[in-house]
């Protein structure tokens, strides 16, 4: 019985390790918008592939982006205008920080 518990524990530990490293594939795109409540979503588009995430407290982080070049679109709230950033380069395992993105009316 003791060896069964040890085996189950070892299997669970291995599964957790695999799942933890699975989220580290690809790169990520992060940034901040100003004003903080001026936008609600951000999109990253590469060819026919796209990904999106919500903007919370003015910050965003798109994780799991494949290496390559993206167009990033910030969906602004009224009265602000959407922002498009072209040629955003993402490298495997690295964070591409877009810094502060100022929204204009």
C-alpha positions as CSV (number, residue, x, y, z in Angstrom):
1,X,0.0,0.0,0.0
2,X,2.9,2.4,0.8
3,X,4.5,1.8,-2.6
4,X,1.1,2.6,-4.3
5,X,0.9,6.0,-2.4
6,X,4.5,6.8,-3.4
7,X,3.8,5.9,-7.0
8,X,0.6,8.1,-7.1
9,X,2.5,11.0,-5.5
10,X,5.4,10.7,-8.1
11,X,2.9,10.6,-11.0
12,X,1.1,13.7,-9.6
13,X,4.4,15.5,-9.2
14,X,5.4,14.7,-12.8
15,X,2.0,15.8,-14.2
16,X,2.2,19.2,-12.3
17,X,5.7,19.7,-13.6
18,X,4.7,19.0,-17.2
19,X,1.7,21.4,-16.9
20,X,3.8,24.1,-15.4
21,X,6.3,24.1,-18.2
22,X,3.6,23.9,-20.9
23,X,2.6,27.5,-20.3
24,X,6.2,28.6,-21.0
25,X,6.0,27.8,-24.7
26,X,6.3,30.7,-27.1
27,X,6.9,34.3,-26.0
28,X,4.6,37.0,-24.7
29,X,3.6,40.6,-25.5
30,X,3.0,42.9,-22.6
31,X,2.3,46.6,-22.2
32,X,0.4,49.4,-20.4
33,X,-2.2,51.8,-21.7
34,X,-2.8,55.3,-20.6
35,X,-5.3,56.3,-19.3
36,X,-5.7,53.1,-17.4
37,X,-9.4,52.7,-18.1
38,X,-9.2,53.8,-21.8
39,X,-9.2,50.4,-23.4
40,X,-10.7,46.9,-22.7
41,X,-9.0,44.4,-25.1
42,X,-5.8,43.8,-27.0
43,X,-5.3,41.7,-30.1
44,X,-2.2,40.2,-31.6
45,X,-2.4,39.1,-35.2
46,X,0.1,37.1,-37.2
47,X,-1.2,36.0,-40.6
48,X,-4.4,34.0,-40.1
49,X,-3.7,33.5,-36.4
50,X,-4.9,35.8,-33.7
51,X,-5.0,36.0,-30.0
52,X,-6.6,38.4,-27.5
53,X,-6.7,39.2,-23.9
54,X,-8.5,41.7,-21.6
55,X,-6.8,44.8,-20.4
56,X,-7.0,45.1,-16.6
57,X,-6.0,48.2,-14.7
58,X,-4.3,49.5,-17.8
59,X,-2.0,46.4,-18.3
60,X,-2.0,43.4,-20.6
61,X,0.0,40.3,-21.2
62,X,-0.6,38.0,-24.2
63,X,1.1,34.7,-23.4
64,X,1.9,31.8,-25.6
65,X,2.7,33.8,-28.7
66,X,4.6,31.9,-31.4
67,X,7.9,33.4,-32.5
68,X,7.4,35.9,-35.3
69,X,6.1,39.3,-36.2
70,X,2.7,40.5,-35.1
71,X,0.3,43.4,-35.5
72,X,-1.1,44.5,-32.1
73,X,-4.4,46.3,-31.9
74,X,-5.6,48.0,-28.7
75,X,-9.4,48.2,-28.6
76,X,-10.1,51.6,-27.0
77,X,-13.2,52.8,-25.3
78,X,-15.0,56.0,-26.3
79,X,-13.9,58.8,-26.6
80,X,-10.4,57.3,-27.4
81,X,-9.3,55.8,-30.7
82,X,-8.0,52.3,-31.3
83,X,-4.2,51.9,-31.6
84,X,-2.5,49.7,-34.1
85,X,1.2,48.8,-33.7
86,X,2.8,47.0,-36.6
87,X,6.0,44.8,-36.8
88,X,6.0,43.7,-33.1
89,X,8.7,41.0,-32.9
90,X,8.2,38.0,-30.5
91,X,11.1,35.7,-29.7
92,X,10.7,32.2,-28.2
93,X,10.7,32.3,-24.4
94,X,11.0,36.1,-24.2
95,X,8.7,39.0,-23.2
96,X,8.2,41.7,-25.8
97,X,7.3,44.8,-23.7
98,X,5.6,47.5,-25.7
99,X,5.9,50.0,-22.8
100,X,3.3,52.6,-22.2
101,X,0.8,53.2,-25.1
102,X,-0.9,56.6,-24.9
103,X,-4.5,56.6,-26.2
104,X,-5.6,59.7,-28.1
105,X,-9.1,61.1,-28.6
